[in-house]
Amino acid sequence: MDICLITIDNNSNKSLQPKTAIGMLWLQTHFENDQWEALSNSTVIISEKNSKLLIEDAMNAGLDIQCFSDISMLDVFPKNN
């Protein structure tokens, strides 16, 4: 997986997380230079509309994109109590 998008709220906003060097390089071509640090720290949040455009563009470029919701992530990786 090159880029991971995780739904973080009820408005379907997504946390954008590059997972490979290729994913990061591709994202750098789509974001301003001053946003690269936030990209590398996985702190960029994008809207549902923009995430759909990003997914389509990235898949057309041959990147592997995965989408999750924070709820499904908890189901897959339950917290240890």
MDAnalysis code that builds the backbone (N, CA, C; Angstrom):
import MDAnalysis as mda
import numpy as np

u = mda.Universe.empty(243, n_residues=81, atom_resindex=np.repeat(np.arange(81), 3), trajectory=True)
u.add_TopologyAttr("name", ["N", "CA", "C"] * 81)
u.add_TopologyAttr("resid", np.arange(1, 82))
u.add_TopologyAttr("resname", ["MET", "ASP", "ILE", "CYS", "LEU", "ILE", "THR", "ILE", "ASP", "ASN", "ASN", "SER", "ASN", "LYS", "SER", "LEU", "GLN", "PRO", "LYS", "THR", "ALA", "ILE", "GLY", "MET", "LEU", "TRP", "LEU", "GLN", "THR", "HIS", "PHE", "GLU", "ASN", "ASP", "GLN", "TRP", "GLU", "ALA", "LEU", "SER", "ASN", "SER", "THR", "VAL", "ILE", "ILE", "SER", "GLU", "LYS", "ASN", "SER", "LYS", "LEU", "LEU", "ILE", "GLU", "ASP", "ALA", "MET", "ASN", "ALA", "GLY", "LEU", "ASP", "ILE", "GLN", "CYS", "PHE", "SER", "ASP", "ILE", "SER", "MET", "LEU", "ASP", "VAL", "PHE", "PRO", "LYS", "ASN", "ASN"])
u.atoms.positions = np.array([
    [0.839, -1.161, 0.000],
    [0.000, 0.000, 0.000],
    [0.893, 1.235, 0.000],
    [0.621, 2.135, -0.931],
    [1.410, 3.370, -1.053],
    [0.838, 4.509, -0.218],
    [-0.497, 4.595, -0.174],
    [-1.169, 5.658, 0.560],
    [-2.372, 5.057, 1.272],
    [-2.560, 5.474, 2.508],
    [-3.697, 5.016, 3.299],
    [-4.544, 6.230, 3.659],
    [-5.861, 6.088, 3.511],
    [-6.813, 7.115, 3.912],
    [-7.698, 6.521, 5.002],
    [-7.780, 7.204, 6.135],
    [-8.573, 6.710, 7.245],
    [-9.639, 7.743, 7.581],
    [-10.904, 7.320, 7.524],
    [-12.006, 8.200, 7.907],
    [-11.906, 8.464, 9.394],
    [-11.930, 9.751, 9.763],
    [-11.679, 10.094, 11.159],
    [-12.868, 10.717, 11.879],
    [-13.953, 11.042, 11.144],
    [-15.099, 11.651, 11.812],
    [-16.382, 11.376, 11.047],
    [-17.491, 11.841, 11.589],
    [-18.792, 11.614, 10.966],
    [-19.002, 12.413, 9.688],
    [-18.126, 13.370, 9.411],
    [-18.208, 14.152, 8.174],
    [-17.419, 13.508, 7.051],
    [-16.877, 12.325, 7.290],
    [-16.082, 11.563, 6.319],
    [-14.770, 12.234, 5.952],
    [-14.263, 13.121, 6.826],
    [-12.920, 13.655, 6.615],
    [-11.919, 12.521, 6.787],
    [-10.817, 12.622, 6.064],
    [-9.843, 11.535, 6.032],
    [-8.461, 12.008, 6.475],
    [-7.802, 11.141, 7.217],
    [-6.388, 11.319, 7.528],
    [-5.612, 10.709, 6.368],
    [-4.697, 11.466, 5.824],
    [-3.919, 11.050, 4.656],
    [-2.542, 10.599, 5.119],
    [-2.224, 9.327, 4.860],
    [-0.988, 8.757, 5.384],
    [-0.184, 8.061, 4.286],
    [0.930, 8.666, 3.859],
    [1.802, 7.977, 2.905],
    [2.466, 6.789, 3.596],
    [2.555, 5.654, 2.893],
    [3.120, 4.446, 3.489],
    [4.390, 3.975, 2.793],
    [4.669, 4.508, 1.615],
    [5.893, 4.160, 0.900],
    [6.541, 5.434, 0.376],
    [7.795, 5.310, -0.035],
    [8.490, 6.451, -0.633],
    [7.775, 6.890, -1.913],
    [7.290, 5.946, -2.674],
    [6.554, 6.286, -3.904],
    [5.289, 7.066, -3.561],
    [4.572, 6.617, -2.527],
    [3.370, 7.334, -2.098],
    [3.690, 8.751, -1.668],
    [4.764, 8.916, -0.918],
    [5.161, 10.246, -0.459],
    [5.570, 11.129, -1.633],
    [6.368, 10.596, -2.538],
    [6.789, 11.386, -3.709],
    [5.593, 11.802, -4.546],
    [4.648, 10.886, -4.741],
    [3.459, 11.205, -5.527],
    [2.671, 12.321, -4.835],
    [2.495, 12.212, -3.515],
    [1.765, 13.252, -2.782],
    [2.466, 14.597, -2.873],
    [3.793, 14.597, -2.870],
    [4.529, 15.858, -2.958],
    [4.258, 16.581, -4.268],
    [3.892, 15.851, -5.312],
    [3.566, 16.500, -6.586],
    [2.164, 17.109, -6.566],
    [1.374, 16.791, -5.531],
    [-0.006, 17.258, -5.461],
    [-0.264, 18.251, -4.328],
    [0.742, 18.486, -3.497],
    [0.601, 19.408, -2.377],
    [1.713, 20.444, -2.438],
    [1.449, 21.597, -1.848],
    [2.429, 22.682, -1.798],
    [3.618, 22.283, -0.924],
    [4.770, 22.877, -1.194],
    [5.993, 22.573, -0.444],
    [5.808, 22.742, 1.063],
    [5.068, 23.742, 1.480],
    [4.913, 23.987, 2.912],
    [4.041, 22.939, 3.606],
    [3.444, 22.042, 2.851],
    [2.628, 20.969, 3.422],
    [3.371, 19.632, 3.489],
    [4.588, 19.571, 2.966],
    [5.320, 18.309, 2.912],
    [5.638, 17.759, 4.296],
    [5.975, 18.633, 5.248],
    [6.274, 18.141, 6.596],
    [5.028, 17.487, 7.211],
    [3.873, 18.131, 7.033],
    [2.629, 17.556, 7.535],
    [2.332, 16.224, 6.842],
    [2.623, 16.133, 5.540],
    [2.447, 14.859, 4.832],
    [3.332, 13.777, 5.434],
    [4.586, 14.090, 5.667],
    [5.517, 13.084, 6.181],
    [5.179, 12.684, 7.615],
    [4.474, 13.545, 8.345],
    [4.057, 13.235, 9.711],
    [2.643, 12.660, 9.777],
    [2.027, 12.447, 8.612],
    [0.655, 11.915, 8.517],
    [-0.343, 12.756, 9.296],
    [-0.212, 14.080, 9.201],
    [-1.129, 14.976, 9.901],
    [-2.035, 15.771, 8.957],
    [-2.058, 15.393, 7.689],
    [-2.920, 16.065, 6.720],
    [-4.318, 15.444, 6.777],
    [-5.326, 16.300, 6.854],
    [-6.727, 15.874, 6.847],
    [-7.364, 16.451, 5.582],
    [-8.067, 15.595, 4.825],
    [-8.739, 16.075, 3.614],
    [-10.214, 15.676, 3.667],
    [-11.008, 16.400, 2.905],
    [-12.456, 16.164, 2.861],
    [-12.775, 14.909, 2.058],
    [-13.997, 14.437, 2.213],
    [-14.483, 13.280, 1.452],
    [-14.386, 13.560, -0.050],
    [-14.824, 14.744, -0.467],
    [-14.796, 15.100, -1.891],
    [-13.368, 15.071, -2.430],
    [-12.437, 15.714, -1.708],
    [-11.048, 15.735, -2.167],
    [-10.399, 14.360, -2.099],
    [-10.804, 13.554, -1.133],
    [-10.226, 12.208, -1.049],
    [-10.645, 11.361, -2.249],
    [-11.875, 11.520, -2.708],
    [-12.323, 10.772, -3.891],
    [-11.510, 11.167, -5.121],
    [-11.246, 12.457, -5.275],
    [-10.436, 12.929, -6.404],
    [-9.003, 12.411, -6.293],
    [-8.443, 12.457, -5.083],
    [-7.081, 11.982, -4.865],
    [-6.977, 10.479, -5.142],
    [-7.949, 9.705, -4.668],
    [-7.938, 8.258, -4.890],
    [-7.975, 7.940, -6.383],
    [-8.863, 8.592, -7.100],
    [-8.978, 8.340, -8.536],
    [-7.669, 8.676, -9.268],
    [-7.107, 9.832, -8.947],
    [-5.865, 10.269, -9.585],
    [-4.712, 9.317, -9.242],
    [-4.606, 8.951, -7.966],
    [-3.519, 8.061, -7.543],
    [-3.645, 6.678, -8.174],
    [-4.852, 6.155, -8.238],
    [-5.047, 4.831, -8.846],
    [-4.738, 4.871, -10.342],
    [-5.099, 5.968, -11.001],
    [-4.769, 6.125, -12.420],
    [-3.261, 6.179, -12.634],
    [-2.528, 6.633, -11.609],
    [-1.068, 6.694, -11.687],
    [-0.421, 5.363, -11.294],
    [-1.239, 4.388, -10.898],
    [-0.713, 3.068, -10.574],
    [-0.374, 2.855, -9.108],
    [-0.768, 3.784, -8.235],
    [-0.493, 3.620, -6.813],
    [-1.518, 2.700, -6.172],
    [-1.093, 2.036, -5.109],
    [-1.970, 1.175, -4.326],
    [-2.526, 2.000, -3.175],
    [-3.845, 2.207, -3.158],
    [-4.516, 3.032, -2.165],
    [-5.434, 2.146, -1.332],
    [-5.403, 2.342, -0.032],
    [-6.311, 1.631, 0.872],
    [-7.086, 2.652, 1.679],
    [-8.363, 2.371, 1.905],
    [-9.217, 3.249, 2.703],
    [-9.811, 2.455, 3.856],
    [-9.821, 3.069, 5.009],
    [-10.372, 2.454, 6.205],
    [-11.175, 3.499, 6.961],
    [-12.046, 3.033, 7.833],
    [-12.655, 3.952, 8.791],
    [-12.019, 3.682, 10.136],
    [-12.020, 4.678, 10.998],
    [-11.422, 4.471, 12.312],
    [-12.149, 3.367, 13.061],
    [-13.422, 3.186, 12.785],
    [-14.193, 2.127, 13.435],
    [-13.732, 0.762, 12.947],
    [-13.544, 0.613, 11.628],
    [-13.097, -0.684, 11.118],
    [-11.685, -0.992, 11.574],
    [-10.840, 0.041, 11.743],
    [-9.491, -0.198, 12.225],
    [-9.533, -0.752, 13.646],
    [-10.454, -0.256, 14.474],
    [-10.567, -0.774, 15.830],
    [-11.062, -2.204, 15.815],
    [-11.945, -2.541, 14.868],
    [-12.422, -3.914, 14.766],
    [-11.315, -4.864, 14.339],
    [-10.447, -4.409, 13.455],
    [-9.359, -5.245, 12.968],
    [-8.242, -5.347, 14.005],
    [-7.951, -4.246, 14.661],
    [-6.871, -4.195, 15.645],
    [-7.443, -3.753, 16.989],
    [-8.130, -4.646, 17.719],
    [-8.728, -4.222, 18.992],
    [-7.666, -3.796, 19.987],
    [-8.029, -2.813, 20.805],
    [-7.117, -2.328, 21.836],
    [-6.959, -3.391, 22.913],
    [-5.739, -3.528, 23.400],
    [-5.501, -4.434, 24.525],
    [-5.846, -3.715, 25.815],
    [-6.658, -4.327, 26.632],
    [-7.032, -3.720, 27.921],
    [-6.280, -4.370, 29.053],
])
